[in-house]
Amino acid sequence: MTKRITTPFDARSTGDDVIAGVDLTGRRAIVTGGAAGLGRETARVLASAGADVTVAARGLDAARATAREIAGSSVHAARLDLADLGSVADFVKNWVGPLHILVNNAGVMATPEQRTPEGRELQFATNHLGHFALATGLHDALKAAGDARVVVLSSVGHVNGPVRFDDPDFTRDPYDPWLAYSQSKTATILFAVEAARRWAADGIAVNALNPGRIWGTNLSRYVEAPPQSFDPSGVTGVSEKNIAQGSATSILLAASPLMEGVTGKYFEDCQEAEPFTPGVRRGVADYALDPGNARRLWDLSEALVAPH
C-alpha cells in the first residue's frame, strides 16, 4: 500500500501561502470558470507567480473584466461554455502552443432540471462532459508542455452517489438535483483516475480535489447556506472556507513542487484524502477511485461527446 501524500499546508492555508516562492514564468495556464469566485482567485494566484493565464468563462465580458482586474499583459480572456460542445470545440481549435496547467474549475450545483443543446443533463454535461471534451481536445497541447498538470475540481458531494451508467441523463428516473450533482462530481474524480493512467507516458499529471465548502460564490446560488462554522478538524464535516482558502488545494496541485510526480489522486485540505467513512463529510468514496469505473466512464464519455 502506498503511503498517503501529505504537505505542510492545511485547511486554513490560502493559495498565496501555497504559491510563495514558486516561479511560474513561461508556464501557460487555463482556468475554467475563471471570471468569478474560486476560479478568479485561482487565476489571480497563478498570475501572481508569473504564469500566462487564460480566464475561460461562459460570459466573455465577465472574463475580460476579470483579466483587467487581475492586470498584467499575461492574463487573457476567452469564451467557453462547457454545456455547449460546439463552444468547447471552438476553444480547443483556437488554442495554439503548449499548455502547462489546466484547471477544470467551472461547475454548477443542484440546478433545476435542464438540458444542453445535445440533450444531456446539465450538471453531468457541465461538470464532467464539457471538461472531458476540453481536456481530451487539448491533450496534444498538454503533451507538448512535457510536464503538464491537469487539476479537476470535485466535491465532498461525490460521496452521495456513483455515476448512473445506465441513466446518466435522468431520462428514465425522476430528476434529483443532488443525485445529479453527486454523479457529476464522482465523474470528475474518475476522469482524473483514467486520464492519469492513459497520459502518464506523455508527462501529464492529473489529480482531483475537494476545495472545501465555500459559500457566497455563484456555485451555491441555488442553495441556502446552512448556519455552520469552520471545522478545521473535519470531524463532523468538510472544512468551511473563504475563497482564498478554497483556492489552496487547486494551487497546490497546479503549481507546487511538492506535487511533482503525483497523479491519479484525490486531495482535500492540501492533503491526499483518506477513504470515506459513512457519517463523516470528507474523504473519498471507493467507487470514485475504482479503475474499472474510470475506464467505463471514459468509454461512455467518448461516445457522448462524439459528433453525431
N, C-alpha and C positions, 0 to 999 in steps of 0.2 A: 504494500500500500504506500502510495507516495505521500510525502509529508505535506501538510496543509501550508499554503503560502501565507505569510503574514508580513506586515510592514510596520514602520514606526508611526504611521498615521492611524486615525480613528474616526469615530462618528462626528466629532467636533471639528476635525480638520477641514480647511477650506481648499478650494482649487489653488489659490495663491500660495498656501502652505506647501502643497504638493509640487508646484512648479518652481519653487525657489531654487535657484542655481542651475536650472535646466535651460539650455540654449537650443531653440528650435529653428534658428536661422537656416534658410534653404529648404525647409520642410514645408510641404503643401498639405493643407487640411481642408476637409469639408465637414460642416456641422449642419445636419438637417434640423429643421425647426429652430434655426439659429437666430430668428428675429425677436424672440421674447423668452422670458423665463430662464429655465435651466440651459437651454440652447444658447441664448445670448451670453450668459455668464461663461459657458464653456468656450465659446468663440473668443470672448474678451481675454480670458486667461491664456489661451493658446497664442493669440496675437501678442500678448504682453511678453511672451518668451521668444518672439521673433518669427513665429510661423506665418506663412502666407495663407490666410483663411478665407474660404468662401462660405458666406452665410446663405444657406439654401432654405427657402421658405415658400409657402403657397402664395403669399402676397408679396409681390416684387417691391412695392413701395415700402412695406414694412422692413424688408430685408435691406433695402438701400438706406433707410433711416438708421437702422442698427449699425450698418457698416460705417456710416458717417459718425455716429456716436462713439463707436469704438475707436475710430480715427486711424490714420495711417494709410499709406498707399498699398499696404499689403493685405487689406481687408476688402473683400469684394462681395457683391450680391448677385444672386441668381434665383430664378423662379423654379420651384419644384413642388408639384402637387403629387404626393405619394399615393393618393387614392385614384389617380389617373395614370395608367401605364403609358399613355402617349406622352404625358409630361415627363415621366421618368426617362423614356426613350430619348426625348429631345435633350434633356440634361446630359445624359451619357454621350450623346452624339457631339455635343458642344464642348465636352471636356477634352483638353489637349495636354499631353505630357504626363509625367509620373504623378502618383498620388501617394503620399506617405501616411496620412491619417484620415480615416473615415469614421465619423461619429454619427451613428444612427440614433439620433436623439428624439426626433419628432414622434408624436403619438397622440392618440385620442383615448378617452376613458369613459366607459359606461354611457355611451351615447344612445339616444333613441334609435330605433331600428332604421338603418339607412343602407342604400346600395350604391356601389360605384357604377361608372359607365359600363363596366364589364359584367355587372350583376353580382359582384362579390359583397359579402357583409362588410361594412365599413371598417370596423376595428381590426379584423383579421387582415383586410386589404391594406390599411394604412400602416399599422404597427409592424406587420410582417411582410406581406407580399410586395408592397412598394419598395421596402428596404431590400428585400431579396433581389428584386429586379435591378435595383440601383447597384448593389454590391457586386452581383454577378456581371452586370454590364460594365462595371469599372474594374473588373478583375485584371485586365491587361495593364491598366494604369497602376494598379496596386503592385502587380508583379514587377513592373518596370522600376519601382522605387527600391526594390531589393530587400527592404526591411520594413514593410508597411504594417500598420496596425489598424484593425477594424474593431470599433467599440460599439457594442449593441446594448441599448438600454432596455431592461426588462422591468420587473416589479415583483415585490413580495406577493402580489395578487396572483402570480402564476400558480401558487400552491392550492388555489381553489379549483383547479381543473386542468386536465391534459388537453391536447389537441383532439378535436372531434373529427377524426379522419373520415368518417362516413357521412358527416353532415356539417362541414365547417361553416357553411353559409346560413345555417338555420333555415333551410328550405323545407325540412321535414318536421322538425320540432319547433315549438313556440320560441320566439326570440327572448333571450335573457341577457340584459346588458352586462351583467357581471360575469356570467359564464363566457360570453363573447370576449370580454376583456381578458379574462384568465387564460383562455386558449391562445389569444394573440400574444400574450407575454410569455407563455410556455414556448410558443413557436419561435420567439426571438432567441431564447436560450438554445433550443435545438438547432437553429441555424448556426449559431456560434460553434456548437459541437461538431457539426458536419463540415462547415467551411474550414475549421481548423484542421480537420483530417485531410480534406481534399487539397488545401492550399499550403500545407506545411512545406512542401518542396519548393514552393515559389517564394518563400521567405515572408509569408503573410501570416501574422498572428491575429487571431480572432477571439475576443472574450466578451462575455455578457456581464451585466451588473444590475443591481438594485440601487438606485440613487438615494433611497430613503423616502419618507413621507414628507412631501413639500407642498404646503397649502399656499394658495394665492397665485398660482400660475394658471395659464389657460387650460392646462390638462384637467384641472379639477372644476371646470365651470359647470358641469352637470351634477356635482356632488357637494353636499353641505359639509363643511369641515366639522369634525367632532371636537368636543372640548377636551383634547388630550394634551399632555405635557411631554416635553422631551424625555426620552427614555434611553439614556446612554448605555445602559447595560443590556438592553434588548430583551429583558426577561419576560415582559408582558407583551412586547410588540416591536415592530420596526422603529428605528430611530426617527423622531420628528426633527426636521432640519429646516434651516433657512436656505435660500438659493445658493449662497456662497458655499455652504457646507455640502449641499446637494451635488455640486459640480466636482467634488474632490475625487470620487472614485472614477468618474469619467476621465479626469485629467491624469490620474494615476495610470490607467490602462492605455491612454493615448500617448503619454509623453514620458513617464518616469523610467529612468534607467533600471529601477528595481524590477520592472516587468519584462526585461529582456529575456527572450526565450519562453515566455509564458503564453500558452494558447489553449483554447478549448475549455476555459474555466468560467466560473460564475463568482462574482465578488459582491460584497456589501460592506459598508463602513471601512473601505480601503483594505479589507482582508478577504481571502478566499472564504466563501461561505461554508458553514457547517451543514450537514444534512438536516433537512426539515424535520422538526418534531411537532406532531399534531398538537394544536393548542397554543403554539408559540408563533408569533407573526414574524418569522425570519427564517433564514436557511433556504436550501434548495431542494426541491422535490426530486425523487429518484427518476420519475418519468421524464423530467426536463433535461436530464443528462444522459438518457438512455441512447446508445449508439444506433440501435435498431429503429427507434422512433425518429431519430435525427435523419437517417437515410430515407425513411419512408416519407418524412415531411419534405425533404429535398426533392424527391421524385414528384410528389404532389404539387409542390410549388412550381417546379419547371413546367408542368402541364398547365397550371392555372395562369401563368404569365405568358405562355407561348402565344404568338399571334394566331388568330383564328380567321 
